[in-house]
Amino acid sequence: MQIRQKTKKMAIGISEVVLLIVSRALTAQVELKLKPLAYRLQEILI
């Protein structure tokens, strides 16, 4: 029983790390796409 609990905790920890990495990668991509748009909007507005 203890081995199962340990592997469960490990799996939860690994999945959390993966989610964190994925979300950071996604936010980085979104920022890269949004920054040029923001600059264009500023140029249009100013």
C-alpha positions, 0 to 999 in steps of 0.5 A, a space after each residue: 500500500 505504501 508503494 502505491 501512495 508513493 508512486 501516486 504522489 510522484 505522479 501528482 508531482 510530475 504532472 504538476 511540474 509538466 503543467 507548470 512548464 506547459 503553461 509557462 511555454 504558452 504564456 511565452 508564446 502568447 507574449 511573443 505574439 501580443 507584443 508586436 500587436 501592442 506596439 502596432 496599436 500604440 503606433 496607431 493611437 499615438 
